[in-house]
Amino acid sequence: MPGDGVHRVVVVGGGFGGLQAVEKLRRAPVEVTLVDRRNFHLFQPLSYQVATGALSPGEIAYPLRAIFKRAANVRVMMAEVAGFDLGARELQLRSVAGVPVPATLPYDSLIVAGGSQYSYFGHEEWREYAAEVKSLESALLVRGRILAAFEAAEFEPDPERRAAWLTFVVVGGGPTGVEMAGQIGELARDTLKRDFRAIDSRTGRILLVEATDRLLTTFPPKLSSRAKRSLERLGVTPMLNTTVTDIEADAVTVEAAGGGSQRIPTRTIIWAAGVTASRMAATLGELTGAELDRAGRIAVEPDLTLPGHPEVFALGDMVRVRQTDGSVVTLPGVAPAAMQQGRYAAKVIEARLGGRSTGPFHYRDKGNLATIGRGSAVADIKGLKLSGFLAWMTWLLIHLWYLVGFQNRIVVFVRWSFSFFTHGRGARLITAQAMERPSDHHAA
Ligand SMILES: Cc1cc2nc3c(=O)[nH]c(=O)nc-3n(C[C@H](O)[C@H](O)[C@H](O)COP(=O)(O)OP(=O)(O)OC[C@H]3O[C@@H](n4cnc5c(N)ncnc54)[C@H](O)[C@@H]3O)c2cc1C
């Protein structure tokens, strides 16, 4: 393992934050080990496009080894971090996919960027029926379930059961929920409209359930209204002020704010509501006494280190940041926040090695973007509020720019251009993940 007196930096997580930290350290006089339980970086902002057959997995994921193949001071290790010994400055590792790994990994500086996962508001049993699109595996599961629902409807003689197959419920009206609902709308109204004989895919119902009184609550209200109108044009029904109270294999039960419960028969439910921090945040909280909020995020110091451990940084979706006045702020759970923090942590390590000091971390808000469908998006960039085609072009260019891997950018650009003109979606494949539906499984 790296050593020989060279400063050893271990970065946990090859997501947005971790990747930027390693990028910045590749020319620094340090040995870097990047540990991730996956062997690839996933561009999560486009995973919903995999879930709806617009893109293939390889176009939004890139092998970590390939990213750092020319960085001689960077080693990539596929392993899961199972624990921390902060006193001994060691990580405890667990093997993934049968790949043997050392039990421990020593460090001089540690950067932890483990991200977040979806939470089911204390109803873990809902996860089985309502898949999410945060990981590549679950995006493929969702893709299979959506496409298989149309297949099932085509040969279902009973009108009620057919209607259930053609009802798609997306839970959560944030950017991911809006994007997912818009894409299912396009799939039903446009892409699949000539593919079936017995059913008209355009009759599919797409319900977007949101507990608050508007979609995209992090955007200005004007853009929320525009997003709602654009979704309605795609055949999506936003159900505002509505809370999900139960999820079963073949139905969702919702309750409107004014009372009144409704059971909606459906066979496809997609979860896009509420995230909780990586479990590593809780572990680090227990070890350092740093406070955790309700979403499990750990409060880090103004320089992103843990209390009492200036050699340990935590960042990205799993943290909140203490300000110099003592207050703790929650930054938006978006890629730019994690990326800026990753670069900042690397800068602090480099500065310390050079005997320089650095100021606290400052977040630069680059704005908010969400796409709704073909040629339609909303953008709020430094007070500039855009919607429609211009916002969509902005969204498209920004996502292409940040997509990792030169080859991926070209492939995605060609795919999007082709789909734009042909209204097609090349990756409409039902793969192994979706072969077993939860209800089949219970019936067995
Ligand atoms: C569906 C979806 C759409 C999104 N769309 C947008 C968008 O349009 N724009 C935007 O700015 N943001 C978007 N986001 C949010 C954005 O993806 C996150 O804010 C960002 O990924 C956070 O970066 P991170 O480095 O904290 O974590 P992540 O990027 O999630 O990376 C965490 C990494 O840590 C690894 N890891 C976790 N635990 C362990 C462990 N114990 N051992 C080893 N490795 C571990 C994971 O495998 C992963 O690679 C979206 C998120 C989702 C889920």
PDBQT file of the ligand as one rigid body, heavy atoms in Angstrom, charges set to zero:
ROOT
HETATM    1  C1  LIG A 501     -32.368  10.787  -9.318  1.00  0.00    +0.000 C 
HETATM    2  C2  LIG A 501     -31.507  11.946  -8.913  1.00  0.00    +0.000 A 
HETATM    3  C3  LIG A 501     -31.447  13.074  -9.722  1.00  0.00    +0.000 A 
HETATM    4  C4  LIG A 501     -30.651  14.156  -9.371  1.00  0.00    +0.000 A 
HETATM    5  N1  LIG A 501     -30.602  15.239 -10.203  1.00  0.00    +0.000 NA
HETATM    6  C5  LIG A 501     -29.772  16.253  -9.916  1.00  0.00    +0.000 A 
HETATM    7  C6  LIG A 501     -29.630  17.355 -10.811  1.00  0.00    +0.000 A 
HETATM    8  O1  LIG A 501     -30.289  17.408 -11.855  1.00  0.00    +0.000 OA
HETATM    9  N2  LIG A 501     -28.755  18.326 -10.486  1.00  0.00    +0.000 N 
HETATM   10  C7  LIG A 501     -28.007  18.279  -9.345  1.00  0.00    +0.000 A 
HETATM   11  O2  LIG A 501     -27.192  19.168  -9.125  1.00  0.00    +0.000 OA
HETATM   12  N3  LIG A 501     -28.131  17.279  -8.462  1.00  0.00    +0.000 NA
HETATM   13  C8  LIG A 501     -28.989  16.256  -8.721  1.00  0.00    +0.000 A 
HETATM   14  N4  LIG A 501     -29.112  15.214  -7.845  1.00  0.00    +0.000 N 
HETATM   15  C9  LIG A 501     -28.391  15.267  -6.563  1.00  0.00    +0.000 C 
HETATM   16  C10 LIG A 501     -26.933  14.869  -6.735  1.00  0.00    +0.000 C 
HETATM   17  O3  LIG A 501     -26.835  13.659  -7.463  1.00  0.00    +0.000 OA
HETATM   18  C11 LIG A 501     -26.299  14.735  -5.353  1.00  0.00    +0.000 C 
HETATM   19  O4  LIG A 501     -26.453  15.948  -4.660  1.00  0.00    +0.000 OA
HETATM   20  C12 LIG A 501     -24.829  14.371  -5.455  1.00  0.00    +0.000 C 
HETATM   21  O5  LIG A 501     -24.695  13.103  -6.066  1.00  0.00    +0.000 OA
HETATM   22  C13 LIG A 501     -24.170  14.354  -4.083  1.00  0.00    +0.000 C 
HETATM   23  O6  LIG A 501     -22.825  14.031  -4.230  1.00  0.00    +0.000 OA
HETATM   24  P1  LIG A 501     -22.057  13.222  -3.091  1.00  0.00    +0.000 P 
HETATM   25  O7  LIG A 501     -20.630  13.174  -3.511  1.00  0.00    +0.000 OA
HETATM   26  O8  LIG A 501     -22.403  13.754  -1.765  1.00  0.00    +0.000 OA
HETATM   27  O9  LIG A 501     -22.688  11.752  -3.149  1.00  0.00    +0.000 OA
HETATM   28  P2  LIG A 501     -22.859  10.738  -4.350  1.00  0.00    +0.000 P 
HETATM   29  O10 LIG A 501     -22.647  11.387  -5.659  1.00  0.00    +0.000 OA
HETATM   30  O11 LIG A 501     -24.139  10.036  -4.105  1.00  0.00    +0.000 OA
HETATM   31  O12 LIG A 501     -21.664   9.709  -4.142  1.00  0.00    +0.000 OA
HETATM   32  C14 LIG A 501     -21.567   8.875  -3.031  1.00  0.00    +0.000 C 
HETATM   33  C15 LIG A 501     -20.605   7.744  -3.372  1.00  0.00    +0.000 C 
HETATM   34  O13 LIG A 501     -20.234   7.088  -2.179  1.00  0.00    +0.000 OA
HETATM   35  C16 LIG A 501     -20.236   5.687  -2.383  1.00  0.00    +0.000 C 
HETATM   36  N5  LIG A 501     -20.467   5.078  -1.063  1.00  0.00    +0.000 N 
HETATM   37  C17 LIG A 501     -21.501   5.307  -0.234  1.00  0.00    +0.000 A 
HETATM   38  N6  LIG A 501     -21.341   4.597   0.910  1.00  0.00    +0.000 NA
HETATM   39  C18 LIG A 501     -20.192   3.916   0.780  1.00  0.00    +0.000 A 
HETATM   40  C19 LIG A 501     -19.493   2.997   1.621  1.00  0.00    +0.000 A 
HETATM   41  N7  LIG A 501     -19.946   2.651   2.843  1.00  0.00    +0.000 N 
HETATM   42  N8  LIG A 501     -18.348   2.460   1.163  1.00  0.00    +0.000 NA
HETATM   43  C20 LIG A 501     -17.858   2.780  -0.070  1.00  0.00    +0.000 A 
HETATM   44  N9  LIG A 501     -18.483   3.646  -0.886  1.00  0.00    +0.000 NA
HETATM   45  C21 LIG A 501     -19.623   4.211  -0.475  1.00  0.00    +0.000 A 
HETATM   46  C22 LIG A 501     -21.370   5.468  -3.373  1.00  0.00    +0.000 C 
HETATM   47  O14 LIG A 501     -21.214   4.243  -4.083  1.00  0.00    +0.000 OA
HETATM   48  C23 LIG A 501     -21.239   6.689  -4.280  1.00  0.00    +0.000 C 
HETATM   49  O15 LIG A 501     -20.373   6.443  -5.375  1.00  0.00    +0.000 OA
HETATM   50  C24 LIG A 501     -29.910  14.113  -8.175  1.00  0.00    +0.000 A 
HETATM   51  C25 LIG A 501     -29.981  12.992  -7.349  1.00  0.00    +0.000 A 
HETATM   52  C26 LIG A 501     -30.773  11.909  -7.718  1.00  0.00    +0.000 A 
HETATM   53  C27 LIG A 501     -30.834  10.704  -6.840  1.00  0.00    +0.000 C 
ENDROOT
TORSDOF 0
